[in-house]
């Protein structure tokens, strides 16, 4: 039987007004603290970041866990679930984040997936997923919303319908919102209504800061307490915390980063339309296209690589006719389309 371990996060003493001799670290002299010392010479202070993220989403810090990227939290969730519920059947759409596939193998879960095609996304609606979960007797459902690399975006009313069914059938739902925040609807407001819901977020995609390695999850207090059993003693380096706080304290910088991605995404759609190429993806940070044959995909992909522009094109069947590009900014998009014209 799984028993959660309560994790108490100790608040650090004021380093400018205190002498800390109670931890095995190299400290600085009293009253001589410099900014670089707080980054390298002392253990990181996570509490300010927890408070800032809580305020950003208007939720309690009791509903929040931060981790070393979304990946570390995914691993913690898998570990917690396997210890509490055993090796039940799991499901998620494909293609998807490759670490979901890795953790399924590591934890030896049974898995049943469904394909997501950009040009057939209307087929994957709430009713389709409910019937799929029922038929396959799924007990752990991972829903990436919006999905990536091929986008399927569910509206909040659809998410509620799925959650209501899953709640009745005691199906855990991990709602991966790593690509949320660029036009879709978040489900964070539902965490205290559904005791089977975990929402996963990240600084990597929405804020465009993958180097920080900051992820966080949101859930009701009971779920949060159980999953927090598995968190690291020190979740993040201080430099990552400081940078995240700087951006969260400056909404204009955050808005500009998001606006750059959205403008580049809209620009990419218009450019593909000029070339009579159908494009997909309106809520995340990338755009996908489908070509007539896989040879054309490989030709474009290899040509781009020679020009040191790297795109996603090496998808296995049945996705071999698709290309996906991350819409970073308009300058990069202009370079991509100039090269695309050269090859086509």
JOCORCOR-V347394 format. One record per pair of residues at least 6 apart in sequence whose ideal C-beta (glycine too) atoms are under 6 Angstrom apart, sorted by the first residue. I is the first residue (numbers start at 0). J is the second residue. D is the distance in Angstrom with one decimal. If there is no record, write none. Layout:
i=I j=J d=D
i=I j=J d=D
This chain:
i=1 j=82 d=4.8
i=1 j=83 d=4.0
i=3 j=224 d=5.4
i=3 j=225 d=4.4
i=3 j=228 d=4.8
i=4 j=228 d=4.6
i=6 j=227 d=5.0
i=10 j=46 d=5.9
i=11 j=44 d=5.1
i=12 j=19 d=5.9
i=14 j=32 d=5.1
i=15 j=32 d=5.0
i=18 j=29 d=4.9
i=19 j=26 d=5.7
i=25 j=40 d=5.5
i=27 j=36 d=4.9
i=38 j=237 d=4.8
i=38 j=238 d=5.1
i=43 j=233 d=5.7
i=43 j=235 d=5.8
i=43 j=237 d=4.1
i=43 j=240 d=5.7
i=45 j=234 d=5.8
i=48 j=240 d=5.0
i=48 j=243 d=5.9
i=49 j=60 d=4.7
i=49 j=63 d=5.9
i=51 j=244 d=5.9
i=51 j=247 d=4.7
i=52 j=215 d=5.9
i=53 j=60 d=4.4
i=53 j=63 d=5.8
i=55 j=247 d=5.9
i=56 j=187 d=5.5
i=61 j=220 d=5.2
i=62 j=190 d=5.9
i=62 j=217 d=5.3
i=62 j=223 d=5.8
i=63 j=217 d=5.8
i=64 j=216 d=5.2
i=64 j=227 d=5.3
i=65 j=215 d=4.6
i=65 j=234 d=5.3
i=66 j=72 d=4.1
i=66 j=214 d=5.0
i=66 j=234 d=5.6
i=67 j=212 d=5.3
i=68 j=212 d=4.3
i=68 j=214 d=4.8
i=69 j=177 d=5.5
i=69 j=199 d=5.6
i=69 j=201 d=4.2
i=69 j=214 d=3.4
i=70 j=98 d=5.5
i=72 j=214 d=5.2
i=72 j=216 d=5.0
i=75 j=226 d=5.8
i=75 j=229 d=4.2
i=77 j=102 d=4.7
i=77 j=106 d=5.2
i=78 j=229 d=5.3
i=79 j=225 d=6.0
i=79 j=226 d=5.0
i=79 j=229 d=5.8
i=81 j=106 d=4.9
i=86 j=107 d=5.9
i=86 j=108 d=5.8
i=87 j=138 d=3.7
i=87 j=139 d=5.7
i=88 j=109 d=4.5
i=88 j=137 d=5.3
i=88 j=138 d=5.6
i=89 j=108 d=4.6
i=89 j=110 d=5.2
i=89 j=139 d=4.2
i=90 j=111 d=5.2
i=90 j=137 d=4.5
i=90 j=140 d=5.5
i=91 j=99 d=5.7
i=91 j=141 d=3.8
i=92 j=113 d=5.5
i=92 j=115 d=4.5
i=92 j=146 d=5.6
i=93 j=112 d=4.8
i=93 j=114 d=6.0
i=103 j=110 d=5.0
i=111 j=135 d=4.6
i=115 j=146 d=5.5
i=115 j=149 d=4.9
i=115 j=151 d=5.3
i=117 j=149 d=4.6
i=117 j=279 d=3.6
i=117 j=287 d=4.8
i=118 j=289 d=5.8
i=120 j=151 d=4.5
i=123 j=151 d=5.4
i=125 j=157 d=4.2
i=125 j=160 d=4.5
i=125 j=161 d=5.4
i=128 j=161 d=5.8
i=129 j=164 d=4.9
i=138 j=170 d=5.7
i=139 j=171 d=5.0
i=140 j=170 d=5.5
i=140 j=172 d=5.2
i=141 j=173 d=4.7
i=142 j=174 d=5.5
i=143 j=175 d=4.2
i=144 j=153 d=5.1
i=145 j=152 d=4.0
i=145 j=178 d=5.2
i=145 j=183 d=5.3
i=145 j=282 d=4.3
i=145 j=283 d=4.7
i=147 j=178 d=5.1
i=147 j=283 d=5.7
i=148 j=311 d=5.9
i=148 j=323 d=4.2
i=149 j=287 d=5.6
i=150 j=280 d=4.3
i=150 j=283 d=5.5
i=152 j=183 d=5.2
i=152 j=282 d=4.3
i=154 j=184 d=5.9
i=155 j=184 d=4.4
i=158 j=186 d=5.0
i=162 j=193 d=4.9
i=165 j=172 d=5.1
i=165 j=195 d=5.8
i=166 j=193 d=5.6
i=166 j=195 d=5.3
i=171 j=195 d=5.3
i=172 j=195 d=5.7
i=172 j=196 d=5.3
i=173 j=197 d=5.0
i=174 j=186 d=5.5
i=174 j=198 d=4.9
i=175 j=199 d=4.8
i=176 j=198 d=5.7
i=176 j=200 d=5.4
i=177 j=201 d=4.5
i=177 j=204 d=5.1
i=178 j=204 d=5.1
i=178 j=283 d=4.1
i=179 j=185 d=5.4
i=180 j=205 d=3.6
i=181 j=261 d=5.8
i=181 j=284 d=6.0
i=182 j=282 d=4.4
i=183 j=282 d=4.2
i=186 j=198 d=5.9
i=187 j=198 d=5.5
i=187 j=217 d=5.6
i=189 j=196 d=6.0
i=190 j=196 d=5.7
i=190 j=217 d=5.2
i=190 j=218 d=5.5
i=190 j=219 d=5.7
i=191 j=219 d=5.3
i=194 j=219 d=5.5
i=197 j=216 d=5.7
i=197 j=218 d=4.7
i=198 j=217 d=4.5
i=199 j=216 d=5.1
i=200 j=215 d=5.4
i=201 j=214 d=4.5
i=202 j=208 d=4.7
i=202 j=211 d=5.1
i=202 j=213 d=4.3
i=203 j=209 d=3.9
i=204 j=284 d=5.6
i=206 j=256 d=5.9
i=207 j=256 d=4.9
i=211 j=239 d=4.4
i=211 j=242 d=5.8
i=211 j=243 d=5.9
i=213 j=239 d=5.7
i=213 j=243 d=5.5
i=246 j=252 d=5.6
i=246 j=253 d=5.6
i=259 j=328 d=4.8
i=260 j=284 d=5.1
i=260 j=326 d=5.8
i=263 j=326 d=4.0
i=263 j=328 d=5.0
i=263 j=329 d=5.1
i=263 j=332 d=5.1
i=264 j=326 d=4.1
i=266 j=329 d=5.2
i=266 j=332 d=5.4
i=267 j=286 d=4.6
i=267 j=326 d=5.3
i=267 j=332 d=5.3
i=268 j=278 d=5.1
i=270 j=336 d=4.9
i=271 j=278 d=4.0
i=276 j=288 d=5.4
i=278 j=286 d=5.2
i=278 j=288 d=5.2
i=279 j=287 d=4.7
i=280 j=286 d=4.5
i=280 j=287 d=5.3
i=284 j=325 d=6.0
i=284 j=326 d=6.0
i=285 j=323 d=5.5
i=285 j=325 d=4.8
i=285 j=326 d=6.0
i=286 j=324 d=5.8
i=286 j=326 d=5.8
i=287 j=321 d=5.7
i=287 j=323 d=4.6
i=288 j=322 d=5.2
i=289 j=320 d=5.3
i=289 j=321 d=5.4
i=290 j=296 d=5.3
i=290 j=320 d=5.5
i=293 j=319 d=4.2
i=293 j=320 d=5.6
i=296 j=312 d=5.2
i=296 j=322 d=5.8
i=299 j=342 d=5.5
i=300 j=312 d=3.4
i=302 j=342 d=4.6
i=303 j=310 d=5.4
i=306 j=338 d=5.4
i=308 j=335 d=6.0
i=308 j=338 d=6.0
i=310 j=324 d=5.1
i=311 j=323 d=4.1
i=312 j=322 d=4.9
i=314 j=321 d=5.7
